[in-house]
Amino acid sequence: LPVESGKTYLLRIINAALNEELFYKIAGHSLTACTFIDSPVVSVDNLTAIATLQYTGTLSTTPTLFTIPPPRNATQIANDFNKSLKSLNSKKYLSKVPQTVDYSLHITSTFGINPSQVYNYTATPPVVASQTTNDTKAYRLAFNSTVHVVLQDTGAIAPKSLPVHLHGFNFSVVGSGVGNYDPKTNQNNFNLVDPVERNTIGVPTGGWIAFRFRADNPGVWFFHCHFEVHITGGLKMIFLVHTNKGRPSYA
């Protein structure tokens, strides 16, 4: 990328990886984050350092005690960190989390014992597509309505954290947990003040997440798992958002 000295450049960095976090820097330069998935950000000073403290008068024979890092599969530690994240929610950057709900969805995801099968398409459309079934389908939403979604992972056969992505919108992550979602107790702990804003989120293994968004972007929007093999297996659906003039022609 040819650049000129003294000029400021705006870079849009897209992580096109499947399920990995990437770190980006330019040697010898400082970067200023302007926005993140179309959400405002505020710069903060950060200094990360590692040091060993030795108290005056300590005997030379005293062994040095090193910090013990968390285990690689520290699920609870990772979940606690994710729950501690908050949005800015200030007078300048108001939180967009809906306080009322027009549509409430509870969606479960799992893979059965029997895997997906190959459909031998012959280029001549069959009269009846006998191998298709009516599972999760297009979900219609009125324009500017508010939507509450709970995603529950029930993968007992092949448990795995699922990264799910919603096209066309950012959503507010109001809650998450491990185990089965209980609407009587879990919703009492929802963060409706300053939740983080995302368009992609990981559903905990054997757990759940809850998010809300406002359907103010008319169109047909894909909602799917980010694992391509899971998309072919059926972990996908669409939201059909009407225009402000009512049901569109494609509905």
FIRO-611871 format. One record per residue (C-alpha): residue number from 1; residue in three letters; chain; x, y, z. Coordinates in pm, whole numbers. Each point is the difference from the previous one (the first is absolute). Layout:
N
> n_res_chain_east_north_up
> NUM_ALA_A_X_Y_Z
...
END
This chain:
251
> n_res_chain_east_north_up
> 1_LEU_A_0_0_0
> 2_PRO_A_188_313_-118
> 3_VAL_A_-38_293_243
> 4_GLU_A_129_357_24
> 5_SER_A_184_129_305
> 6_GLY_A_-203_233_222
> 7_LYS_A_-341_-106_-127
> 8_THR_A_-270_-175_204
> 9_TYR_A_-162_-310_-143
> 10_LEU_A_-332_-167_84
> 11_LEU_A_21_-379_-12
> 12_ARG_A_-300_-232_17
> 13_ILE_A_121_-332_138
> 14_ILE_A_-226_-302_-47
> 15_ASN_A_66_-328_175
> 16_ALA_A_-105_-256_-260
> 17_ALA_A_118_-294_209
> 18_LEU_A_-242_-268_111
> 19_ASN_A_24_3_380
> 20_GLU_A_332_162_89
> 21_GLU_A_99_334_150
> 22_LEU_A_265_197_-190
> 23_PHE_A_232_274_130
> 24_TYR_A_103_280_-236
> 25_LYS_A_277_259_20
> 26_ILE_A_231_206_-221
> 27_ALA_A_363_-2_111
> 28_GLY_A_128_340_114
> 29_HIS_A_-345_164_-3
> 30_SER_A_-289_59_237
> 31_LEU_A_-355_-97_-94
> 32_THR_A_-319_172_114
> 33_ALA_A_-319_-208_0
> 34_CYS_A_-282_206_-154
> 35_THR_A_-288_-247_12
> 36_PHE_A_-72_-366_63
> 37_ILE_A_-275_-180_-198
> 38_ASP_A_-165_338_-54
> 39_SER_A_2_77_373
> 40_PRO_A_178_295_166
> 41_VAL_A_322_-53_193
> 42_VAL_A_202_208_246
> 43_SER_A_380_-17_13
> 44_VAL_A_162_-90_332
> 45_ASP_A_361_-14_113
> 46_ASN_A_119_-354_61
> 47_LEU_A_329_-126_137
> 48_THR_A_57_-372_36
> 49_ALA_A_309_-112_190
> 50_ILE_A_134_-302_186
> 51_ALA_A_223_40_305
> 52_THR_A_137_-197_293
> 53_LEU_A_-12_177_338
> 54_GLN_A_270_-64_258
> 55_TYR_A_-47_141_350
> 56_THR_A_301_162_170
> 57_GLY_A_157_-235_254
> 58_THR_A_-126_-318_-164
> 59_LEU_A_242_-289_40
> 60_SER_A_179_-101_-315
> 61_THR_A_-111_-358_60
> 62_THR_A_-369_94_-18
> 63_PRO_A_-146_-160_-314
> 64_THR_A_-161_225_-260
> 65_LEU_A_-375_-55_-35
> 66_PHE_A_-126_46_-353
> 67_THR_A_-354_81_-105
> 68_ILE_A_-196_-307_-101
> 69_PRO_A_-194_68_-321
> 70_PRO_A_-354_-133_-35
> 71_PRO_A_-44_-336_-174
> 72_ARG_A_-45_-3_-376
> 73_ASN_A_-361_-113_31
> 74_ALA_A_-92_258_264
> 75_THR_A_-361_30_-114
> 76_GLN_A_-127_170_315
> 77_ILE_A_283_257_-5
> 78_ALA_A_-71_82_-365
> 79_ASN_A_-374_25_65
> 80_ASP_A_54_232_298
> 81_PHE_A_220_226_-212
> 82_ASN_A_-257_16_-280
> 83_LYS_A_-275_86_248
> 84_SER_A_210_287_137
> 85_LEU_A_8_180_-337
> 86_LYS_A_-225_306_-23
> 87_SER_A_-100_255_-261
> 88_LEU_A_83_372_30
> 89_ASN_A_-361_108_74
> 90_SER_A_66_369_56
> 91_LYS_A_-175_320_-104
> 92_LYS_A_209_-4_-316
> 93_TYR_A_-32_-373_-68
> 94_LEU_A_-341_-118_117
> 95_SER_A_-68_-371_35
> 96_LYS_A_-235_-134_-268
> 97_VAL_A_-132_-299_194
> 98_PRO_A_-382_-26_-35
> 99_GLN_A_-187_20_329
> 100_THR_A_-320_-155_-137
> 101_VAL_A_-42_-308_-219
> 102_ASP_A_-237_-55_-295
> 103_TYR_A_131_-342_-107
> 104_SER_A_154_-259_231
> 105_LEU_A_176_-304_-148
> 106_HIS_A_153_-302_172
> 107_ILE_A_219_-193_-247
> 108_THR_A_179_-326_79
> 109_SER_A_294_-133_-199
> 110_THR_A_140_-352_-7
> 111_PHE_A_118_-278_-229
> 112_GLY_A_-167_-338_17
> 113_ILE_A_160_-341_-10
> 114_ASN_A_-52_-31_-375
> 115_PRO_A_212_240_-211
> 116_SER_A_-117_197_-304
> 117_GLN_A_-23_-188_-329
> 118_VAL_A_101_99_-352
> 119_TYR_A_-291_94_-228
> 120_ASN_A_78_-126_-351
> 121_TYR_A_-150_284_-203
> 122_THR_A_-45_-100_-366
> 123_ALA_A_-36_348_-157
> 124_THR_A_-363_-81_-80
> 125_PRO_A_-211_134_286
> 126_PRO_A_-204_-278_162
> 127_VAL_A_-375_42_29
> 128_VAL_A_21_-35_378
> 129_ALA_A_311_80_204
> 130_SER_A_-60_-299_225
> 131_GLN_A_326_36_192
> 132_THR_A_-80_341_145
> 133_THR_A_-187_57_324
> 134_ASN_A_-164_296_166
> 135_ASP_A_233_97_283
> 136_THR_A_114_352_87
> 137_LYS_A_-144_229_-266
> 138_ALA_A_-19_366_-93
> 139_TYR_A_-119_208_293
> 140_ARG_A_-196_314_-89
> 141_LEU_A_57_319_198
> 142_ALA_A_-192_325_-12
> 143_PHE_A_203_309_-79
> 144_ASN_A_158_164_306
> 145_SER_A_-117_-281_227
> 146_THR_A_217_-129_285
> 147_VAL_A_122_-359_8
> 148_HIS_A_122_-211_292
> 149_VAL_A_187_-321_-91
> 150_VAL_A_120_-280_228
> 151_LEU_A_238_-252_-159
> 152_GLN_A_31_-328_190
> 153_ASP_A_272_-253_-84
> 154_THR_A_-123_-354_62
> 155_GLY_A_289_-180_-169
> 156_ALA_A_34_-308_217
> 157_ILE_A_142_-210_-286
> 158_ALA_A_270_242_-114
> 159_PRO_A_20_291_249
> 160_LYS_A_168_308_-145
> 161_SER_A_-18_377_36
> 162_LEU_A_-181_139_-303
> 163_PRO_A_88_342_-147
> 164_VAL_A_-324_145_-140
> 165_HIS_A_-26_306_-222
> 166_LEU_A_-293_227_-89
> 167_HIS_A_10_197_-324
> 168_GLY_A_-146_350_-24
> 169_PHE_A_-3_86_371
> 170_ASN_A_201_41_315
> 171_PHE_A_-156_-149_310
> 172_SER_A_35_56_375
> 173_VAL_A_115_-306_195
> 174_VAL_A_-216_17_313
> 175_GLY_A_92_-334_157
> 176_SER_A_177_-335_-26
> 177_GLY_A_55_-309_208
> 178_VAL_A_92_-367_20
> 179_GLY_A_-272_-265_13
> 180_ASN_A_-365_34_-93
> 181_TYR_A_-157_345_-24
> 182_ASP_A_-265_65_266
> 183_PRO_A_-226_294_-90
> 184_LYS_A_-125_28_358
> 185_THR_A_344_62_150
> 186_ASN_A_250_92_-272
> 187_GLN_A_-190_300_-134
> 188_ASN_A_23_162_343
> 189_ASN_A_374_36_-59
> 190_PHE_A_-20_147_-351
> 191_ASN_A_216_306_-61
> 192_LEU_A_-240_256_-147
> 193_VAL_A_219_299_86
> 194_ASP_A_338_-31_-170
> 195_PRO_A_30_-335_-185
> 196_VAL_A_263_-49_-269
> 197_GLU_A_-103_47_-363
> 198_ARG_A_98_-268_-252
> 199_ASN_A_-108_-169_-321
> 200_THR_A_184_-326_74
> 201_ILE_A_-4_-189_328
> 202_GLY_A_105_-341_127
> 203_VAL_A_-265_-222_154
> 204_PRO_A_164_-175_299
> 205_THR_A_37_-376_-21
> 206_GLY_A_-312_-145_157
> 207_GLY_A_-110_354_89
> 208_TRP_A_-199_294_-129
> 209_ILE_A_15_365_-99
> 210_ALA_A_-272_265_-18
> 211_PHE_A_8_308_-220
> 212_ARG_A_-232_275_-120
> 213_PHE_A_-13_219_-310
> 214_ARG_A_-232_244_-175
> 215_ALA_A_-118_-109_-346
> 216_ASP_A_44_338_-170
> 217_ASN_A_180_-124_-313
> 218_PRO_A_-250_-140_-255
> 219_GLY_A_108_-303_-199
> 220_VAL_A_78_-370_23
> 221_TRP_A_281_-61_250
> 222_PHE_A_198_-320_50
> 223_PHE_A_50_-133_354
> 224_HIS_A_240_-293_16
> 225_CYS_A_284_-187_166
> 226_HIS_A_344_106_-123
> 227_PHE_A_115_-358_-54
> 228_GLU_A_-66_-70_-367
> 229_VAL_A_-57_-369_65
> 230_HIS_A_-266_93_255
> 231_ILE_A_-175_224_-252
> 232_THR_A_-32_-292_-240
> 233_GLY_A_-131_-205_291
> 234_GLY_A_-284_245_59
> 235_LEU_A_120_249_265
> 236_LYS_A_-143_298_-184
> 237_MET_A_-318_203_-43
> 238_ILE_A_-107_339_-134
> 239_PHE_A_-177_301_148
> 240_LEU_A_-234_171_-246
> 241_VAL_A_-43_362_110
> 242_HIS_A_-292_186_-156
> 243_THR_A_26_359_-119
> 244_ASN_A_-166_285_185
> 245_LYS_A_-278_-21_-260
> 246_GLY_A_-102_-351_98
> 247_ARG_A_71_-339_-152
> 248_PRO_A_242_26_-297
> 249_SER_A_-58_-163_-340
> 250_TYR_A_255_-274_68
> 251_ALA_A_-191_-114_310
END
